[in-house]
Amino acid sequence: MTYLLHHLLTESAARFPDKEALRFQGTAVTYQELDQYTNQTARVLQEAGVTRGDRVGFFLNKSPASVVSIFGIMKAGGAYVPLDPAAPAKRHAYITRNCQIEVLLTSSDKLPVVTQFFEAGTPLTHIILLDEGAVGEGIGLPESVRVLSWADIEAESADTVPDVGTIETDLAYILYTSGSTGDPKGVMIAHRTIFTFVNWAFERFQVTADDRVTSHAPFHFDLSTFDLYVTIKAGGTVVLVPEKLSVFPIQVVRLLQNERITLIYMVPSILTMMINYGRLADHDLSNLRTVLFAGEVFPIKYLRQLVELIPHPEFFNLYGPTETNVCTYYHVQPHDLEASRTEPVPIGVACDNMEVFAINEDRERVTGPGEEGELWVRGSCVAQGYWGDEEKTAKGFVLNVHNPHYREMAYKTGDIVTLDEDGKNWRLIGRRDHMIKSRGYRIELGEIESALYSHPHIVEAAVIPIPDDIVGNRIKAFIVTDKAVELEAKDIKTHAIQYVPNYMVPEIIEFRDRLPKTSSGKVNRTLLAQEG
């Protein structure tokens, strides 16, 4: 029998029909309701022309509607493509063109932004609203675009959707990450691929129907797959954290208390803000049994403080790029938190059914402590490549030359690692390229520079990371203008926000008459970093 991601919901709905599957701002959706809503949504999608393998976008804030979209798309046979609500319309228009999205799930309040997709160029033919709002006059959608309402969804049968022939190697979703050429790249994940992680995490963290798990990460971020799929596999309750609340640490902490949360998975910068501003000691978090963190390095001083403030849960460091999801993990031990320690905890060992290894400059495997190499990942956890980009795929997804018996693909992470003193746990040294982490997001600095260069009066631009204990890295841009107009930092930021999400907009702007160059004529980023 083929086993697919949406079967997790179907099975839990059969076992726990009246149990809360989702909670959002004090209201609940049961497993039976969620299963039926997603069946109805899938039927509307099929009527809109969605067939097996089609990419379907959703442009929604974190809400039950976004979860309905995800499972509805997969039940219809499609692969879901989340669009970041905070990103500019031009970026979304590019994504819809890049993977040929013709059907978009959204809400009525998002329609003014959706109209901008068409101004930038998009293949959308159908828009389906997952709220009860009406399409007002003067929105500006092309007449050729068909708009379907929540009433159209409710009119459909809630019975199980007929099998459309999806198999486990078909795509479940595509997540767009920052790209070095200025355009985001879509990481393709098949059902079988994500199950490698889901099954491991379910067993390793012993998730049960009694667990209440926050969904803090946005759905265009791969951390969200744990919150959603592992919890629903167990029949637990997913507590959705709205974006407007997630930026206020004390409100997040209050939610953990009031919703009796048992397990959280967050980026270190959020946990750090909770430490500094969330008044953890004043709240009852006795239900919390497990804390998972990933996405960026967790400064040891803040991890130490977190364990001191809430000492009873187990703490785990999870590591992995979007192209593999989590591929290593480390269980934090008391000796890791000694006062004399200054370096972060290791990224640990490979998850079950995965293998990680490091390749040195001689293309040989790293075998002992102290030797550095680039981390490679092999196994069914490895993504299917980048949508529509064979060149980028060929650079990251390569033949595993260390398997002489048959052709096997591995993913080159670009992260430099070394083995710990015990020769067991991997330690992260740093990035090999321009990619950085900030607030848990993986960011390619070249994409920011491309956005800055699109300004008509910017002659040169270079972007560097400024290490920061709280967010991982802050972004600084060095700008040279043509002096035709007087530009200020706010002008640069206003321009950048049209092309990249908020978390990629440089926080610090420094104007220069010129940028330093190397002997080969390239911008001397090393010198800028030293000066920055």
C-alpha positions in Angstrom: 0.0 0.0 0.0 1.3 3.5 -0.9 1.7 5.6 2.2 1.5 9.4 1.8 1.6 12.4 4.1 -2.1 13.1 4.0 -2.8 9.5 5.1 -1.5 10.6 8.5 -4.5 12.9 8.9 -6.9 10.3 7.5 -5.7 7.7 10.0 -5.7 9.9 13.0 -9.2 11.2 12.1 -10.4 7.6 12.1 -8.8 6.9 15.5 -9.5 10.2 17.2 -12.5 11.9 15.4 -13.5 14.1 18.3 -10.0 15.0 19.5 -8.6 18.5 18.9 -6.3 18.4 15.9 -5.7 22.2 15.8 -6.0 25.0 18.2 -5.8 28.6 17.1 -6.4 31.7 19.3 -8.6 29.7 21.7 -10.7 27.9 19.1 -10.4 24.2 18.1 -10.7 22.1 15.0 -11.3 18.4 15.6 -9.6 15.6 13.6 -12.9 14.7 11.9 -13.6 18.4 11.0 -10.1 18.8 9.6 -10.4 15.6 7.6 -13.7 16.7 6.1 -12.6 20.3 5.4 -9.6 19.0 3.5 -11.7 16.5 1.6 -14.0 19.4 0.5 -11.0 21.6 -0.4 -9.5 18.8 -2.4 -12.6 18.3 -4.5 -12.8 22.0 -5.3 -9.1 21.9 -6.3 -9.8 19.0 -8.6 -12.8 20.9 -10.2 -10.4 23.7 -10.8 -8.2 21.4 -12.8 -5.6 20.2 -10.3 -4.3 16.8 -11.1 -1.5 14.6 -9.8 1.8 16.4 -9.7 0.5 19.9 -10.2 2.0 22.6 -8.0 -0.6 24.5 -6.0 0.2 27.7 -4.0 -1.3 29.0 -0.8 -0.9 32.5 0.4 -2.3 32.7 3.9 -1.3 33.7 7.4 -0.8 31.0 9.9 -4.3 29.7 10.7 -6.5 26.5 10.4 -7.1 27.6 6.8 -3.4 27.2 6.0 -3.4 23.6 7.3 -6.6 22.9 5.4 -4.8 24.1 2.3 -1.8 21.9 2.8 -3.7 18.6 3.3 -6.4 19.6 0.7 -3.7 20.1 -2.0 -2.0 16.8 -1.2 -5.4 14.9 -1.2 -6.1 16.4 -4.7 -2.8 15.0 -5.9 -0.9 18.2 -5.9 2.4 19.5 -4.4 1.9 22.4 -2.1 4.0 25.6 -2.4 3.7 28.0 0.6 4.1 31.7 -0.2 5.5 33.8 2.6 2.8 36.4 3.6 5.5 38.9 4.5 7.5 38.7 1.2 7.0 41.1 -1.7 4.5 40.3 -4.5 7.3 40.3 -7.1 8.9 37.3 -5.3 5.6 35.4 -5.3 5.0 36.2 -8.9 8.4 34.7 -9.7 7.6 31.5 -7.7 4.3 31.0 -9.5 6.0 31.4 -12.9 8.9 29.2 -11.9 6.8 26.2 -11.0 3.8 26.9 -13.1 1.3 27.5 -10.4 -2.2 28.0 -11.9 -4.3 27.6 -8.7 -3.8 29.7 -5.5 -5.5 29.2 -2.2 -5.8 32.5 -0.3 -8.1 34.8 1.7 -10.2 37.8 0.7 -7.9 40.2 2.6 -4.9 39.1 0.6 -6.6 39.8 -2.8 -5.1 43.3 -3.2 -1.6 41.8 -2.9 -2.6 38.9 -5.3 -3.5 41.5 -8.0 0.1 42.6 -7.9 1.1 39.0 -8.9 -0.5 39.7 -12.3 1.2 43.1 -12.6 4.6 41.2 -12.3 3.5 38.3 -14.4 1.9 35.1 -13.2 0.2 32.0 -14.7 -2.7 31.9 -12.1 -6.1 31.0 -13.6 -8.0 30.1 -10.4 -8.1 31.7 -6.9 -9.9 29.8 -4.1 -10.8 31.8 -0.9 -10.6 29.9 2.4 -12.6 32.5 4.3 -16.1 33.9 4.1 -15.1 37.3 2.8 -16.4 38.5 -0.5 -14.5 39.7 -3.6 -15.1 43.4 -3.5 -15.4 45.7 -6.5 -12.3 47.3 -7.9 -9.9 44.6 -6.8 -8.3 44.5 -10.2 -8.2 40.8 -10.9 -8.2 39.8 -14.7 -11.6 38.8 -16.0 -10.1 35.5 -17.1 -9.3 34.5 -13.5 -12.0 32.4 -11.8 -12.6 33.0 -8.1 -14.1 30.3 -5.9 -15.5 31.0 -2.5 -15.6 29.2 0.9 -19.3 28.6 0.0 -18.1 26.6 -3.0 -15.9 24.5 -0.7 -18.7 23.9 1.8 -21.1 22.8 -1.0 -18.7 19.8 -1.8 -19.0 16.3 -0.3 -16.9 15.7 2.8 -16.5 12.1 2.0 -13.1 10.6 1.3 -11.5 11.9 -1.9 -11.0 9.2 -4.5 -7.4 8.0 -5.0 -5.7 10.0 -7.7 -2.8 7.6 -8.2 -0.2 9.6 -6.2 2.8 7.4 -5.2 5.5 8.0 -2.6 8.1 9.3 -5.0 5.7 12.1 -6.2 6.3 15.5 -4.7 4.5 16.5 -1.5 5.8 20.1 -1.5 8.3 22.6 -2.7 9.9 25.1 -0.4 11.6 28.2 -1.9 14.8 29.2 -0.3 17.2 32.1 -1.0 19.2 31.7 -4.3 22.6 33.0 -5.2 21.5 34.4 -8.6 18.9 36.7 -7.0 16.0 34.4 -7.6 14.8 31.9 -4.9 15.1 28.2 -5.7 12.5 25.6 -5.0 13.6 22.6 -3.0 11.5 19.6 -4.1 10.5 17.1 -1.4 8.7 13.8 -2.2 6.4 12.0 0.2 8.9 9.3 0.8 11.6 11.9 1.5 9.8 13.7 4.3 8.6 10.4 5.8 12.3 9.6 6.6 12.3 12.5 9.0 8.8 12.2 10.3 9.2 8.5 11.2 12.5 9.1 12.9 11.3 12.1 14.9 8.1 10.3 15.9 10.1 7.5 17.4 13.0 9.5 18.8 10.9 12.0 20.7 8.2 9.5 21.6 5.3 11.8 20.5 1.9 10.6 21.6 -1.8 11.6 21.4 -1.4 13.4 24.7 1.2 15.8 23.3 0.4 19.5 22.6 2.9 20.9 20.2 3.4 24.5 19.0 3.5 25.3 15.3 5.7 28.4 15.5 7.7 28.2 12.3 6.0 29.5 9.1 4.9 26.8 6.6 7.5 28.0 4.1 10.2 27.0 6.6 11.1 23.4 6.9 10.9 23.4 10.7 7.1 23.4 10.2 7.1 19.8 9.0 7.8 18.5 12.5 5.1 20.5 14.1 2.5 19.4 11.7 3.2 15.9 10.5 4.8 14.3 13.5 2.1 15.7 15.8 -0.8 14.6 13.5 0.8 11.1 13.1 0.6 10.8 16.8 -2.9 12.1 17.1 -1.7 15.0 19.2 -2.8 18.7 19.1 -1.1 21.3 17.0 -1.3 24.8 18.6 -0.8 27.3 15.8 1.1 30.4 16.8 -0.1 33.5 14.8 2.6 35.7 13.3 1.5 38.8 15.2 2.0 37.0 18.5 5.2 35.2 17.6 7.3 38.4 17.7 6.3 39.1 21.3 8.2 36.7 23.6 6.1 37.2 26.7 3.0 36.3 24.7 4.7 33.2 23.3 5.6 32.1 26.9 2.1 32.8 28.1 0.8 30.7 25.2 3.1 27.8 26.3 1.6 28.1 29.8 -2.0 28.5 28.9 -2.1 25.8 26.2 -0.2 23.4 28.4 2.4 22.8 25.7 4.5 19.7 26.0 6.9 20.0 23.1 8.3 23.0 21.2 10.6 23.3 18.2 12.0 26.8 17.6 14.9 28.6 16.3 17.4 29.8 18.9 16.8 33.5 18.3 13.2 33.1 19.4 14.2 31.1 22.5 16.8 33.8 23.2 14.2 36.5 23.1 12.0 34.4 25.5 15.0 34.2 27.9 15.6 38.0 27.7 12.1 39.3 27.6 9.6 36.5 28.2 9.8 36.3 32.0 10.1 32.5 31.9 10.5 32.3 35.7 7.1 33.8 36.2 5.2 31.2 34.2 4.2 27.6 34.8 5.8 25.5 32.1 5.7 22.3 34.0 4.0 20.5 31.1 6.9 21.1 28.8 8.9 17.9 28.4 11.0 18.5 25.3 12.7 21.5 23.7 14.0 21.2 20.2 16.0 23.9 18.5 17.4 24.2 15.0 18.0 26.6 12.1 21.1 28.5 13.5 23.8 28.2 16.2 22.5 28.6 19.7 25.0 30.7 21.7 26.0 28.6 24.7 25.4 31.4 27.2 21.7 31.6 26.2 21.3 27.8 26.1 22.8 27.6 29.6 20.3 30.3 30.8 17.4 28.5 29.2 18.2 25.2 31.0 18.6 27.1 34.3 15.2 28.7 33.9 13.4 25.6 32.8 15.5 22.6 33.9 13.0 19.8 33.6 12.6 19.3 29.8 15.1 17.4 27.6 17.0 19.7 25.1 18.0 18.7 21.6 20.0 20.5 18.9 18.7 19.5 15.5 20.7 20.2 12.3 20.0 20.0 8.6 19.4 22.2 5.5 16.0 22.3 3.7 17.5 19.9 1.1 17.6 17.1 3.8 15.4 18.4 6.6 17.0 17.3 9.9 19.9 14.9 9.3 21.8 15.1 12.6 20.8 15.6 16.2 22.4 16.1 19.6 21.0 15.5 23.1 22.2 18.3 25.3 24.0 16.9 28.5 24.8 18.6 31.8 28.5 18.7 31.0 27.7 20.8 27.9 26.6 23.6 30.1 29.6 24.1 32.3 30.4 27.7 33.0 33.8 27.4 31.4 32.4 26.4 28.0 32.3 29.0 25.2 31.6 27.0 22.1 28.1 25.8 21.0 27.0 22.3 21.5 27.7 19.8 18.6 25.3 19.1 15.8 25.7 15.5 16.8 25.1 12.2 15.0 23.1 11.1 12.0 19.4 10.4 12.4 18.1 6.9 11.8 18.1 5.8 8.1 20.4 8.6 7.2 24.2 8.8 6.9 26.3 12.0 7.1 30.0 12.2 6.4 32.6 14.9 5.7 34.8 15.2 2.6 38.1 17.0 2.9 39.9 19.1 0.2 41.4 15.9 -1.2 37.9 14.4 -1.7 38.6 11.9 1.0 36.4 11.1 4.0 37.2 12.8 7.3 38.1 10.0 9.7 39.2 11.6 12.9 38.9 14.5 15.3 40.4 17.8 14.3 40.2 17.2 10.5 37.8 19.5 8.7 35.6 18.8 5.7 32.3 19.6 4.0 29.3 17.7 5.4 27.6 15.4 2.9 24.3 13.6 3.4 23.0 10.4 1.9 19.8 8.4 2.1 16.1 8.8 1.4 16.1 12.1 3.3 17.8 13.8 0.4 15.5 16.1 -1.7 14.8 15.6 -5.4 16.7 18.7 -6.3 15.7 22.3 -7.3 12.6 22.7 -9.4 13.3 23.5 -13.0 17.0 24.2 -12.4 19.3 21.4 -13.5 22.4 23.5 -13.1 21.9 24.3 -9.5 20.7 20.7 -8.8 23.9 19.3 -10.3 26.0 21.5 -8.1 24.4 20.5 -4.8 23.1 17.0 -5.5 26.1 14.9 -6.6 27.2 11.3 -7.2 28.5 9.7 -4.1 31.9 8.7 -5.3 32.5 6.9 -2.0 29.9 4.3 -2.9 31.5 2.1 -5.6 28.8 -0.4 -5.9 26.0 1.6 -7.5 25.0 5.1 -8.5 23.8 7.0 -5.5 23.1 10.7 -5.0 24.3 12.7 -2.0 23.7 16.3 -1.0 26.7 18.6 -0.3 25.6 20.9 2.5 28.3 23.6 2.1 28.8 23.4 5.9 32.3 22.8 7.2 32.5 20.3 10.1 34.9 18.3 12.2 34.5 15.4 14.6 34.4 16.0 18.3 37.2 14.6 20.6 35.3 11.4 21.0 35.2 10.9 17.2 31.4 10.5 17.3 29.7 13.9 17.3 30.0 16.4 14.5 30.8 20.0 15.3 29.8 22.8 12.9 32.7 25.1 11.9 31.0 27.4 9.5 29.8 28.0 6.0 31.9 27.4 2.9 30.1 30.0 0.8 28.1 33.2 1.1 25.1 31.6 2.8 24.3 32.7 6.4 21.7 32.1 9.0 19.7 34.9 10.6 16.7 34.4 12.9 16.6 30.8 11.8 16.3 31.6 8.1 18.9 30.5 5.6 19.9 33.6 3.5 22.1 33.9 0.4 23.8 37.2 0.5 23.9 37.3 -3.3 20.1 37.5 -3.4 20.2 40.7 -1.3 22.9 42.2 -3.4 20.9 41.5 -6.5 17.9 43.3 -5.0 20.1 46.3 -4.1 21.6 46.4 -7.6 18.2 46.7 -9.1 18.0 50.3 -7.7 18.7 52.7 -10.5 21.1 54.9 -8.5 23.1 52.1 -6.8 26.5 51.6 -8.5 28.0 49.0 -6.2 26.6 46.9 -3.3 28.2 44.4 -1.0 26.5 42.6 1.8 28.2 41.0 4.8 26.9 39.3 8.0 27.6 40.8 11.4 27.7 38.0 14.0 25.1 38.5 16.7 24.4 36.4 19.8 20.7 36.8 19.6 19.7 36.5 15.9 22.8 34.7 14.6 23.7 37.3 12.1 22.7 40.9 11.3 22.9 42.0 7.8 25.0 45.0 6.7 25.1 46.6 3.3 27.9 48.8 1.8 26.5 51.0 -0.9 28.0 53.2 -3.6 25.6 55.5 -5.4 25.9 57.5 -8.6 25.2 60.7 -6.6 22.4 61.7 -9.0 20.1 61.8 -6.1 20.6 62.0 -2.3 19.8 58.5 -0.9 19.4 57.7 2.8 19.4 54.4 4.5 15.6 54.4 4.7 15.5 54.7 0.9 17.6 51.6 0.5 15.4 49.6 2.9 12.2 50.8 1.2 13.6 49.6 -2.1 14.9 46.2 -0.8 11.5 45.3 0.8 10.0 45.2 -2.7 12.3 42.3 -3.7 13.2 40.3 -0.6 11.4 39.4 2.7 11.7 41.5 5.8 14.3 39.2 7.4 16.6 39.7 4.4 16.5 43.5 4.4 19.8 44.9 5.6 19.6 46.4 9.1 22.7 48.5 8.7 23.5 50.6 5.7 26.9 52.3 5.1 27.5 54.5 2.2 31.0 54.5 0.6 32.6 56.4 -2.2 34.0 53.1 -3.5 34.3 49.5 -2.4 37.8 47.8 -1.8 38.8 45.3 -4.5 41.1 42.3 -4.6 43.9 42.0 -7.1 41.5 40.2 -9.5 39.1 43.1 -9.4 36.5 41.4 -7.1 35.0 43.2 -4.1 37.2 42.5 -1.1 34.6 41.1 1.2 37.2 39.9 3.7 38.4 43.5 4.2 34.8 44.8 4.4 34.1 42.2 7.1 37.1 43.3 9.1 36.1 47.0 8.8 32.3 46.2 9.3 
